[in-house]
Amino acid sequence: MSRYFVGRPLKRGAWIAQSLAAALLAACDVGPLASCTASDTVICDIQRTEDIELVPDSRWFLVSELGGASTPGHILAIDPVTKERRVLAGTDIADAASPGAPQCGPPPAALKPRGFHLSKDGTGELRLLVIAGTRIERFRVEDPANDIAVAWDGCIDIPPEIQANDVAGFADGGLVVSHMYDPPRTELTDLGFVFGQKTGVAMAWSTDGTWTEVPGTDAAFANGIQVDPKTSRIYISSMFTQRVIGVDRDGGNRRESPRGPAQIDNLSWSDDGRMIGVGHTAVPIYGTRPCRALNGQSCAFPFAVVALDPTSLTPTTLYVQRRGNIPGASVAALKEGILTFGTAFGDRMSRVNLGAR
């Protein structure tokens, strides 16, 4: 697969000067946080939350916990109100594949889950797709309203040329992933991100085993991806142009959001039908490097949360964080007016009541 660069028009000298000034200011807003202390608004002992999905008609959130460098990751079920935490999958995963499930090998010995997606298949059964290494693992979600559990239900190999970040599923069993950039990633690649060069795209997998590029989804570091369960419309974050792109499943009817305040990482659906995006608000790439250097310690950086109408893609800013006790957010879930944040830079999930501010 060959990608191309399309730089946006810039007065480069002025832009670089502004970026350097912004970097100096933003450096004051980036730094380590103290060890986690549980409270009404903080859930501890969760290592690097990569993604969150609301379980419909349930008290549960499903959480993708990446884990640490030497600790396993897990799929968790968390009740954010009671703080109950259940490990649904991580190691010793049994083969419970249903007839006709996609097969690429046995269940994984351990999980390092990244982006994932919860949706209903054509029969109404809840299905969880999880990006883990070079595969997409599929799980059935059982008894979601009560004693929630997951059962491994097959897997799909990700071709080596696809650098998959996030995944979303269709009711017919197909899926789509965000391909971030063509490898290898170098300093030149990172510089291209800073200037908004388009390096990624949405890639769709169909149940006949084929992968195809979704037209009209070229993005500057394709990151979070979602599918509208009613229309099968695809939404993808163009992280470093700070926009969200929407297309029909065949790539038609393309729409692009206005530039927003955040370099959106993950996208999620709220309980009121809006799309929620969250991301860093300072200098791209280089603004979060101080956090990456902390090797897993919780770290704050400036971020913002927006809600997007799925039809118009008009963004509304819901929340802005400069520097506080919330680690820099990778994902935000909105339910009943409360934002729940996960982070790839820490050991906790945090909650903010939008109505109480």
N, C-alpha and C positions, 0 to 999 in steps of 0.2 A: 504494500500500500504506500502510495506516494502522496505526501501532503505538500502544500505550498504556503508561502508567507505572503500575507497581504497587510502591509503596515498602514495605519491610519495617518492622514496628513498631519504633520506636527511642525511647529517651529522648534527644532530640536534643542537649540541653545537655551531658549526660554524655558522649555519643558524640563530640561535637566537641572537648571538652576532652581526651579520651583520644587522639583523632586528632592534635591539635596536639602533645601530649606525644610521641607516637610519631614524628611528623614531625621533631621536634628531635633525637630519638635516632637516627633513620634517616639524617639528614643526614650523620652521621659515617661512615656506611657506603656513601656514594655518592661517586664521584669518578673522575677519569681514571686510566688505566693507562699504563705505559711502552710504548714500541714493542715489537712482537712479537719474541720470540726463540724460534726453533724448538727443540723438545726431544722427548723420548719422549712427552710428554703434551700438546704444543702443535703445531698445524699452522697455519702462517702464510699470509699472502697470500690470504685469503678475505674479501672485503668484504661484511659484513652477511649472515650466514647466516639466512635466513628459515625454512627448513624442512629436515628430513632424513628420508629414507626408507631402510630396510634393503632391499637387493636380496636376495631369497631364494636360498639355495643358491649364494652368491657372496661374494667378498671385498669387494664394492663397497658403498659408501653413495652414494645420490644426494642431491645438495645443491642447494638453491635459493639462489643467490648474487644478492642484490638489486643489488649494486654501489653506487657512490657517486653523488653528485649529478650529476657530469659524466662518469662512467664507466659502461660497459654492465654489465648483469647477465648471468648465465650459468646453465645447468644443468651441474653438475659431477658427475663420478664420482671418488670419493676412496677410496683404500684407507687406512684410519686406522692400520694397522699399519706399512706401508712408507712412508706419506705420499705415495704416487703420486697425482697430480692430473691429471685429464683434463677438458678443456672439451668437452662434448657438444653444446651449442647455445648460441647467443648472438646472432650476426649471420650474415647470408648463409644463412638457413635455406631449404632447398630444399622444394618442394612434392612430398611423397611420399604424399599422401592416398590411402587405399585406397577401393575402391568402397563407397559407402554411408556414408562418413565424414561427420560433421556439417560443414557449410560456412557460414562467415560472412564469407569474404574470403580473400585470399592469405595466405601465411605472414607473420609479423611481420618488419619490417626489423631489429628488435633486441628483446631481451627485458629486462624488469624483473620477474623472477619473484618471486612472494610465496609464499603457501601452495600446496602441491602434494601429490599423492597417487599412490601406486603400487599397482596392483591388477591382478588377472587378469580378462580378459574370459571370455565363455562358452566360448571355445576353448582357454583356458589361456594365451593370449598376454598378456605384461605390457604394461600401458598406463599412461602417466604423464599426469596432468591437472595443469595449471599455471595459476594465476591470474596474469594479466599485464595490468594496466590494466583495460580494460573488456571483456576477453575471457577465455575459458578456452581455452588451447591444449592440444591433445591430441597425444601422441607415442607411437609404438611403441618399446618397448625391445628391442633386438636383441642377440643373443649375450651375454646378461647374465653368464654364468659366465666368459667369457673376454675377448674384445676388445669390450667393451661399447660400444654406440652407441645413439642415438635417431634416429627419423625422424618428421618432422612429419606428423600424421594428422588434420588438420582443426581446427575451432575452433567455439566457441559464444559468441554475444554475451551479455553480462550486462546485463539491463535497467537503466536509469539509476537506478531507485528502489531497487535492491539494492546495498548497500555490502558487497561480498563480501570476506571475510578469508581463509577457508580452503575447501578443496574435498575431497570424497571420492567415489569412484566405486563403482557397482554392476556386477555381472558382465554385466547385460543392456545396458550402455551408458548407462544413466541416471546421474545424479550428484546430489549435494547440496552446498550451500554454506552457510556461516555468514554471515548478514546481521547486521551489527554494530548498526546504528541507522539511523533515518530521517534523511537529510540535511535541512538543513545541521547541522554540528556546531558548537556554540557553547559558551561558558563554562557556560551553564545545562545543556547536555547533559552536560558533564564533571562538574558538581556532582551531577547525577542518577546518574552512574556511581558516585561516591563513596558515595552512599546506597543503592546496590544496586537502582536502578530498572530495570525490565525494558524494554529498548529493542530487542532483536534476536530473531532466530528462525532456524531452519533452513529453507531454501528448496530444493525439489527440482525438478530438470529431468528430463523424460522424453524419450525419443527421438522422440516426436511433436512436440517443440518447445515444449511447455507448461511453465510454471513454476507451482508450487503451494507454499503454506506447509505445513510439516509440523506437525500439531497437537501440542500438549504440549511444544514446544521453546522457549517464551518464556524469554529469558535476559538477564541484566544484562551487556550487551556480549558477544554471541555471538562466540566466538573460534575456538579449535581445534575441528576436527570430524573424526570417523572413522566408518568403516563396518566392521562385523564381516564378514569375507569369507565366513564359513560361514552366518550367519543373516540378513545384510543389516540388522542392527540398527544404528541411528544413535546416535552419542554426540557431545554438543556441550558445550563449556566455557561455563558461565555465569561469566565471568571475575570480575566484581565481587561476586558472592555466594559465590565461591570453592567452587563445586560443579560437578559434571559430571552432565548429564542424559542418560538413555538411553531411547530409544523404539524400537518396531518401525517398520518402514518406513512404515506407515500411521498412525503416531502412537500406536498402542496400547501397552499394557503399560508405561506410563511408570514409571521409577524415577529417583530423584535421590540423589546421594551425600551423605553428611554433609559439613558445611563443613570444608574442608581448610586447610592452612597457606599455600597459594599462590594467587595470582590467575593461574590457568592460562592460558598463552598457547597453545602448540601441544600436540596430543596425538599420540602415536605408538604403534605396536605393538612390543613387545620380542620377542626371539627365543624367549621362553618363554611367549608368549601373553598377557602382561599389557599393560594400557594405561598409558603413561607420560605424565605431565603435569608441566610445569615453569612456574614463574612467580614474579613479584615478591612479596615478603612484607611490605612496609611500606605506607605510606599510598597508596591507589589514585590513579592519574593523576599527582598532584603529586610522589610519591616518586621518579619516574624523570625528571622534567623537567630536573634538572641534567645528566643524560646526553644528553638531546635537544639541549641547548644547546651541546654540544661538536661538533656538525656532523660526526659520523662517527668521531671519535677513540674508541678503545676505553675503555669505562667500566664500572666495577663498581657493582652494587647488590645488596642482599640478595635471595636467591631460595631456593626449595626445590623438590625433585623428589619426586613421589609416584608410586607404582604402584597401579593400581586393578584389582581383580578385575572382569572385564567382566559377570559375572552379578550379583554383589551390589553392585558399585560401592563396596566398602569400600576406603578409601585407606590405604596404608602409606607413611610417609615414608622415603625412601631416602637423601636427602642434603640438607643445609642449608648454605648459604653466607652468611656475614655480609659480610665484606670481605676480599678476597684478590687473587690474580692472575688470577682467572677473570672475564671480562666478564659482565655480567648476562645470563642465558641466556634465549633465546626458544624454544628447542627442545632436547629431550634424547632421545637414542636409546640404548637399552640392549641390548648384545649381549655374551654370554659374560661377564657380570658387570662390564662396563666401560661407564660412562656417557660418551657423547660429546655435548658441548654445542656448539650454535651460538648466535650472538648477532646481533641487529639493531643492536647497539651496539658494533661493533668489527671487527677485521681478522683474526680467528683462530677456530679451533675448539679446544676444550680437552677433555681426557680424564681421568677419575677411575676408578681401579680400586676398586670397592666392597669387594672382598675384602682389599685391602691397607691399609685404613684402620685 
